[in-house]
Amino acid sequence: MILTSDFGQAFANLRAQKTRTLLTALGIVFGVGSVIGMLAIGAGAREESLRFIEQLGVRNILIDSRPATSQEELQQRRRSSPGLSDRDARILQANIEDLEIQSARRSLHPARVLPKPSRDIPELYGVRPAYSIIHSLHLAEGKFFDESDDAASATVCVLGETAKVNLLGYGAAIGKFVKVNDTWLEVVGVLHEQLMAGSQNSGGGMQDINNIVYIPINTFQYRFWDQSSGLKDDLDGIELRLKSDADSIEVAKVVTAVLNSTHHNIQDFSVTIPAALLAQQKRTQTIFTYVMVAIAAISLLVGGIGIMNIVLATVLERTREIGIRRSIGARRLDIVRQFLTESVLISVGGGLLGIGFGFFLAWLIAQTAEWKTIVTTASVVIAFGVSVAVGVVFGIYPAVKASQINPIDALRYE
């Protein structure tokens, strides 16, 4: 009954000063909304980046060639290093005990493609059948080419989702043909759309990972010629899938040592470890989230100071009321509870409005900036809990100050 009475009286006092109460609560509203919005951005960015890194494969090691920028640089490299080649793939196959499967990769930007693409010309990738397993490629139609297709240099291809729409539209594609340069290729498979949070390395550039035509690497070698190959190595990359119990970071050190030996310490290749990227990304996102929340929490701090300021002003205005209550038997604890209840009501009301503002802010950011945002239950609970704590912490001092007013002096106050 005492709590009900306190809340009823506090609500009536706040309602009597609607404008001042609303302005006081705005600091909490914006603070809670900012915390939820910032956490939503962090959660969205973390999920997208982690999904992309996991798509690369946490058991994979990716080796990419570094093309020379000039003929002089290439000649200088060739004095010591033959560049990334099939020989490297064979040496790695023979020397890496934890290697499960691997695929060499060659790429080409076609001069012409038929049917005429509606957008950018897709890249041509020559890969081993194991490539689909290494990168967990999922097929929307048909199948991925197999070892027999690779051995026979078959004129077959698998289209990325964007490449399929780009060349053949939205209808069925299996059994149709596309012409890349001077070679007709039969479509045997179409991939599901892959995550676009990043791109694969193609000659040091950024390539749309869905706008690719995949063919067997032997077909690539015997039926296609890259005019720009003068500055490139024989292979653009080698992808390795390790056994499930392998330590990818330790194996990567062995891979780097083997390639350094065959390339005579010429740094014309790079080794990427998705597992290490995943761990680093998690650490970076955690720091990023802490920084954003710290910045957003400043709004809550300002809101708390606003509550303290307004409650102190209220205490001054209601000094005579406090004296009357004390004179008719109210204890100091009753006065503390009265003003603390008002502070908590302001922060709770502001927190509830702030939750709504946080959802709106997350939606607005997703629509305008085209960033993925995820409002989690934890972010809502944390933001609301902090807003209530702010009301309690910043309401204690004014409430205690009110309870310490001398009743006789309060009755004389005008």
C-alpha positions as CSV (number, residue, x, y, z in Angstrom):
1,M,0.0,0.0,0.0
2,I,2.9,2.4,0.8
3,L,4.5,1.7,-2.6
4,T,1.2,2.2,-4.4
5,S,0.7,5.5,-2.6
6,D,4.2,6.6,-3.4
7,F,3.9,5.8,-7.0
8,G,0.4,7.4,-7.2
9,Q,1.7,10.6,-5.6
10,A,4.9,10.7,-7.7
11,F,2.9,10.2,-10.9
12,A,0.5,13.0,-9.9
13,N,3.4,15.4,-9.2
14,L,5.1,14.6,-12.5
15,R,1.9,14.9,-14.4
16,A,1.4,18.4,-12.9
17,Q,4.6,19.4,-14.6
18,K,4.2,17.6,-18.0
19,T,6.6,19.8,-20.1
20,R,9.4,19.8,-17.5
21,T,9.0,16.0,-17.0
22,L,9.1,15.3,-20.7
23,L,12.2,17.5,-21.3
24,T,13.9,15.8,-18.4
25,A,13.1,12.4,-19.8
26,L,14.4,13.3,-23.3
27,G,18.0,12.8,-22.1
28,I,17.2,9.2,-21.1
29,V,15.2,8.6,-24.3
30,F,18.1,9.7,-26.5
31,G,20.6,7.8,-24.4
32,V,18.8,4.5,-24.4
33,G,18.0,4.9,-28.1
34,S,21.6,5.6,-28.9
35,V,22.9,2.6,-26.9
36,I,20.4,0.3,-28.7
37,G,21.2,1.8,-32.1
38,M,24.9,1.5,-31.7
39,L,24.7,-2.1,-30.4
40,A,22.4,-2.9,-33.4
41,I,25.0,-1.5,-35.8
42,G,27.8,-3.5,-34.0
43,A,25.7,-6.7,-34.0
44,G,24.8,-6.4,-37.7
45,A,28.4,-5.7,-38.7
46,R,29.7,-8.5,-36.6
47,E,27.3,-11.0,-38.0
48,E,28.0,-10.0,-41.6
49,S,31.8,-10.1,-41.3
50,L,31.8,-13.3,-39.3
51,R,29.5,-15.0,-41.8
52,F,31.8,-13.9,-44.6
53,I,35.0,-15.2,-42.9
54,E,33.3,-18.5,-42.0
55,Q,32.2,-18.7,-45.6
56,L,35.9,-18.6,-46.5
57,G,36.3,-21.7,-44.3
58,V,37.9,-21.8,-40.9
59,R,39.8,-24.9,-41.9
60,N,41.1,-23.4,-45.1
61,I,44.4,-21.7,-46.0
62,L,44.2,-19.4,-49.0
63,I,47.3,-18.7,-51.1
64,D,47.2,-15.9,-53.6
65,S,49.7,-14.8,-56.2
66,R,50.9,-11.2,-56.2
67,P,51.0,-10.1,-59.9
68,A,53.9,-7.9,-60.9
69,T,53.1,-4.3,-61.6
70,S,55.6,-4.0,-64.5
71,Q,57.7,-6.1,-66.8
72,E,60.9,-5.0,-65.0
73,E,59.5,-6.2,-61.7
74,L,58.5,-9.5,-63.2
75,Q,62.0,-10.0,-64.7
76,Q,63.6,-9.2,-61.4
77,R,61.3,-11.8,-59.7
78,R,62.0,-14.5,-62.3
79,R,65.7,-14.4,-61.6
80,S,64.9,-16.1,-58.3
81,S,61.3,-17.3,-58.2
82,P,59.3,-19.2,-60.8
83,G,56.0,-17.7,-59.3
84,L,53.0,-19.6,-58.1
85,S,52.6,-22.7,-60.2
86,D,51.3,-26.3,-60.4
87,R,54.7,-27.3,-59.0
88,D,53.9,-25.5,-55.8
89,A,50.6,-27.4,-55.6
90,R,52.3,-30.7,-56.0
91,I,55.0,-29.9,-53.4
92,L,52.3,-28.8,-50.9
93,Q,50.3,-32.0,-51.6
94,A,53.4,-34.1,-50.8
95,N,54.7,-32.2,-47.8
96,I,51.6,-31.0,-45.8
97,E,50.5,-34.0,-43.7
98,D,47.3,-32.2,-42.4
99,L,46.1,-31.4,-46.0
100,E,42.8,-32.9,-46.8
101,I,42.0,-31.5,-50.3
102,Q,43.3,-28.7,-52.4
103,S,42.5,-26.8,-55.6
104,A,44.6,-24.6,-57.8
105,R,42.9,-21.5,-59.3
106,R,43.4,-19.6,-62.5
107,S,41.3,-16.6,-63.6
108,L,40.7,-14.6,-66.8
109,H,38.7,-11.6,-67.7
110,P,37.0,-12.5,-71.0
111,A,37.2,-10.2,-74.0
112,R,33.7,-11.2,-75.1
113,V,30.8,-13.3,-73.8
114,L,27.6,-14.6,-75.4
115,P,24.7,-14.1,-74.6
116,K,25.7,-10.5,-74.2
117,P,25.8,-9.7,-70.4
118,S,23.2,-7.2,-69.1
119,R,25.8,-5.9,-66.7
120,D,29.5,-6.4,-66.1
121,I,31.2,-9.2,-68.0
122,P,31.7,-12.2,-65.5
123,E,35.1,-13.4,-64.6
124,L,36.2,-16.9,-65.7
125,Y,37.7,-19.2,-63.0
126,G,39.5,-22.4,-63.7
127,V,39.4,-24.6,-60.6
128,R,39.5,-28.2,-59.4
129,P,36.2,-30.0,-58.4
130,A,37.4,-29.8,-54.8
131,Y,37.0,-26.0,-55.0
132,S,33.3,-26.3,-54.3
133,I,33.9,-28.3,-51.1
134,I,36.7,-26.0,-49.9
135,H,34.5,-22.9,-50.2
136,S,31.2,-24.7,-49.3
137,L,29.5,-23.7,-52.5
138,H,25.8,-24.6,-52.6
139,L,24.0,-25.3,-55.8
140,A,20.6,-23.9,-56.7
141,E,20.5,-26.0,-59.9
142,G,22.4,-28.9,-61.4
143,K,25.7,-30.1,-60.1
144,F,29.4,-29.0,-59.9
145,F,31.7,-30.6,-62.5
146,D,33.6,-33.7,-61.3
147,E,37.1,-35.2,-61.8
148,S,36.1,-36.9,-65.1
149,D,35.1,-33.5,-66.5
150,D,38.4,-32.1,-65.4
151,A,40.4,-35.0,-66.8
152,A,38.6,-34.8,-70.2
153,S,38.9,-31.0,-70.3
154,A,35.2,-30.9,-70.8
155,T,33.5,-27.7,-72.1
156,V,31.2,-27.4,-69.1
157,C,30.7,-24.6,-66.6
158,V,29.0,-23.6,-63.3
159,L,27.6,-20.1,-63.1
160,G,27.5,-17.9,-60.0
161,E,24.0,-16.5,-59.2
162,T,24.7,-13.0,-60.6
163,A,26.5,-14.5,-63.7
164,K,23.5,-16.7,-64.4
165,V,21.0,-13.8,-64.3
166,N,23.5,-11.6,-66.1
167,L,23.8,-14.0,-69.1
168,L,20.6,-16.2,-69.1
169,G,18.0,-14.3,-67.2
170,Y,15.8,-15.8,-64.4
171,G,14.7,-18.9,-66.2
172,A,16.2,-22.4,-66.0
173,A,19.9,-22.5,-67.1
174,I,20.8,-26.2,-67.0
175,G,21.7,-27.5,-70.5
176,K,22.0,-24.0,-72.0
177,F,25.2,-22.7,-73.5
178,V,27.4,-19.6,-73.0
179,K,30.3,-18.6,-75.2
180,V,33.4,-17.3,-73.4
181,N,35.9,-15.8,-75.9
182,D,35.8,-18.5,-78.7
183,T,34.7,-21.5,-76.6
184,W,31.1,-22.6,-76.1
185,L,30.4,-24.0,-72.5
186,E,27.5,-26.1,-71.4
187,V,25.9,-25.0,-68.1
188,V,25.8,-27.9,-65.7
189,G,25.2,-26.0,-62.4
190,V,24.1,-22.7,-60.9
191,L,25.2,-21.6,-57.4
192,H,23.2,-20.0,-54.7
193,E,24.0,-16.4,-54.0
194,Q,27.1,-16.1,-51.8
195,L,27.6,-13.5,-49.1
196,M,28.6,-10.2,-50.5
197,A,30.4,-8.8,-47.4
198,G,33.6,-9.1,-49.2
199,S,35.2,-10.4,-52.4
200,Q,37.8,-12.8,-53.6
201,N,41.2,-11.6,-54.6
202,S,41.5,-11.6,-58.4
203,G,44.8,-10.2,-59.6
204,G,44.9,-7.9,-56.6
205,G,41.5,-6.4,-57.4
206,M,38.0,-6.7,-55.9
207,Q,35.8,-9.2,-57.7
208,D,32.0,-9.8,-57.3
209,I,32.0,-13.4,-56.0
210,N,28.6,-14.1,-57.6
211,N,29.6,-12.9,-61.1
212,I,31.9,-15.8,-61.9
213,V,31.9,-18.6,-64.4
214,Y,33.6,-21.7,-63.1
215,I,35.2,-24.3,-65.4
216,P,37.6,-27.2,-64.9
217,I,41.1,-26.0,-64.6
218,N,42.3,-28.4,-67.4
219,T,39.6,-26.9,-69.7
220,F,41.0,-23.5,-68.8
221,Q,44.6,-24.5,-69.5
222,Y,43.9,-26.1,-72.9
223,R,41.1,-23.9,-74.3
224,F,41.8,-20.4,-73.0
225,W,44.7,-18.0,-73.3
226,D,45.1,-14.9,-71.1
227,Q,46.6,-12.0,-73.0
228,S,47.6,-10.4,-69.6
229,S,49.4,-13.5,-68.5
230,G,52.8,-11.9,-69.2
231,L,52.7,-10.2,-65.8
232,K,50.9,-13.1,-64.0
233,D,52.1,-16.3,-62.4
234,D,50.9,-19.7,-63.8
235,L,48.4,-19.9,-61.0
236,D,46.3,-17.1,-59.4
237,G,45.9,-19.0,-56.2
238,I,45.9,-22.3,-54.4
239,E,43.1,-23.2,-51.8
240,L,43.8,-25.7,-49.1
241,R,41.3,-27.5,-46.9
242,L,42.9,-29.0,-43.7
243,K,41.9,-32.0,-41.7
244,S,39.4,-31.3,-38.9
245,D,42.0,-31.7,-36.1
246,A,44.7,-29.5,-37.8
247,D,45.9,-26.3,-36.3
248,S,45.5,-23.9,-39.3
249,I,47.9,-21.3,-37.9
250,E,50.7,-23.8,-37.4
251,V,50.1,-25.4,-40.8
252,A,50.1,-22.0,-42.4
253,K,53.6,-21.4,-41.0
254,V,54.7,-24.7,-42.7
255,V,53.0,-23.7,-46.0
256,T,54.8,-20.3,-45.9
257,A,58.1,-21.9,-45.2
258,V,57.7,-24.4,-48.0
259,L,56.7,-21.6,-50.5
260,N,59.6,-19.4,-49.3
261,S,61.9,-22.3,-50.1
262,T,60.6,-22.9,-53.6
263,H,60.3,-19.1,-54.3
264,H,63.7,-18.4,-52.8
265,N,62.2,-15.9,-50.2
266,I,60.7,-13.7,-52.9
267,Q,57.4,-12.4,-51.5
268,D,55.3,-12.9,-54.7
269,F,52.5,-14.7,-52.8
270,S,50.3,-14.1,-49.8
271,V,48.9,-16.6,-47.3
272,T,45.5,-15.9,-45.7
273,I,44.2,-17.8,-42.7
274,P,40.4,-17.4,-42.2
275,A,40.6,-18.9,-38.7
276,A,43.1,-16.1,-37.7
277,L,40.9,-13.5,-39.4
278,L,37.9,-14.8,-37.5
279,A,39.6,-14.5,-34.1
280,Q,41.0,-11.0,-35.0
281,Q,37.5,-9.9,-36.3
282,K,35.9,-11.0,-33.1
283,R,38.4,-9.0,-31.0
284,T,38.0,-5.9,-33.2
285,Q,34.2,-6.1,-33.1
286,T,34.3,-6.4,-29.3
287,I,36.5,-3.3,-29.0
288,F,34.3,-1.4,-31.6
289,T,31.2,-2.3,-29.7
290,Y,32.7,-1.1,-26.4
291,V,33.7,2.2,-27.9
292,M,30.3,2.8,-29.5
293,V,28.5,2.0,-26.3
294,A,30.8,4.2,-24.3
295,I,30.0,7.1,-26.6
296,A,26.3,6.4,-26.5
297,A,26.4,6.1,-22.7
298,I,27.4,9.7,-22.4
299,S,23.9,10.6,-23.4
300,L,22.6,8.5,-20.5
301,L,25.0,10.3,-18.2
302,V,23.8,13.7,-19.4
303,G,20.2,12.5,-18.9
304,G,21.1,11.4,-15.3
305,I,22.5,14.8,-14.6
306,G,19.4,16.4,-16.0
307,I,17.3,14.3,-13.6
308,M,19.4,15.3,-10.6
309,N,19.1,19.0,-11.6
310,I,15.3,18.9,-12.0
311,V,14.7,16.9,-8.8
312,L,16.9,19.4,-6.9
313,A,14.8,22.2,-8.3
314,T,11.7,20.3,-7.3
315,V,12.9,19.9,-3.8
316,L,13.5,23.7,-3.6
317,E,10.0,24.4,-4.9
318,R,8.3,22.0,-2.5
319,T,10.2,22.9,0.6
320,R,7.1,24.0,2.4
321,E,5.3,20.7,1.4
322,I,8.2,18.8,2.9
323,G,7.9,20.7,6.2
324,I,4.2,20.0,6.4
325,R,4.7,16.3,5.8
326,R,7.4,16.1,8.4
327,S,5.3,18.0,10.9
328,I,2.4,15.6,10.6
329,G,4.7,12.5,11.1
330,A,6.5,11.7,7.9
331,R,9.9,10.2,8.5
332,R,13.1,11.0,6.6
333,L,12.8,7.7,4.8
334,D,9.3,8.6,3.6
335,I,10.7,11.8,2.0
336,V,13.6,9.9,0.4
337,R,11.2,7.3,-1.0
338,Q,8.9,10.0,-2.4
339,F,11.6,11.9,-4.4
340,L,13.5,8.7,-5.4
341,T,10.2,7.3,-6.8
342,E,9.8,10.4,-9.0
343,S,13.4,10.0,-10.3
344,V,12.8,6.3,-11.1
345,L,9.5,7.0,-12.8
346,I,11.2,9.6,-15.1
347,S,14.0,7.2,-15.9
348,V,11.6,4.2,-16.5
349,G,9.4,6.3,-18.7
350,G,12.3,7.7,-20.6
351,G,13.8,4.1,-20.9
352,L,10.5,2.7,-22.4
353,L,10.3,5.6,-24.9
354,G,14.0,5.1,-25.6
355,I,13.5,1.5,-26.5
356,G,11.0,2.5,-29.2
357,F,13.4,5.2,-30.4
358,G,16.2,2.7,-30.5
359,F,14.2,0.3,-32.8
360,F,13.3,3.3,-35.0
361,L,17.0,4.4,-35.1
362,A,18.2,0.9,-36.0
363,W,15.6,0.7,-38.8
364,L,16.4,4.2,-40.1
365,I,20.2,3.4,-40.2
366,A,19.4,0.1,-42.1
367,Q,17.3,2.0,-44.6
368,T,19.4,5.0,-45.2
369,A,22.9,3.7,-44.9
370,E,22.1,0.2,-46.2
371,W,23.9,-1.4,-43.2
372,K,22.5,-4.5,-41.6
373,T,21.4,-3.8,-38.0
374,I,20.3,-6.3,-35.4
375,V,18.5,-5.3,-32.2
376,T,19.2,-8.0,-29.7
377,T,17.3,-8.7,-26.5
378,A,20.6,-8.2,-24.5
379,S,21.0,-4.6,-25.9
380,V,17.4,-3.7,-24.9
381,V,17.8,-5.2,-21.4
382,I,21.2,-3.5,-20.9
383,A,20.0,-0.1,-22.1
384,F,16.8,-0.2,-20.1
385,G,18.6,-1.5,-17.0
386,V,21.2,1.3,-17.2
387,S,18.4,3.9,-17.6
388,V,16.7,2.7,-14.4
389,A,20.1,2.6,-12.6
390,V,20.7,6.2,-13.7
391,G,17.4,7.2,-12.2
392,V,18.2,5.6,-8.9
393,V,21.8,6.8,-8.7
394,F,21.1,10.4,-9.7
395,G,17.9,10.6,-7.7
396,I,19.5,9.5,-4.4
397,Y,21.3,12.8,-3.7
398,P,18.3,15.1,-4.2
399,A,16.1,12.7,-2.2
400,V,18.5,12.6,0.7
401,K,19.0,16.4,0.6
402,A,15.2,16.8,0.8
403,S,15.0,14.5,3.8
404,Q,17.6,16.5,5.7
405,I,15.6,19.8,5.5
406,N,14.7,21.0,9.0
407,P,10.9,20.9,9.3
408,I,10.7,24.2,11.2
409,D,12.8,26.0,8.6
410,A,10.7,24.3,5.8
411,L,7.4,25.6,7.3
412,R,8.8,29.2,7.4
413,Y,10.0,28.9,3.7
414,E,8.3,31.1,1.3
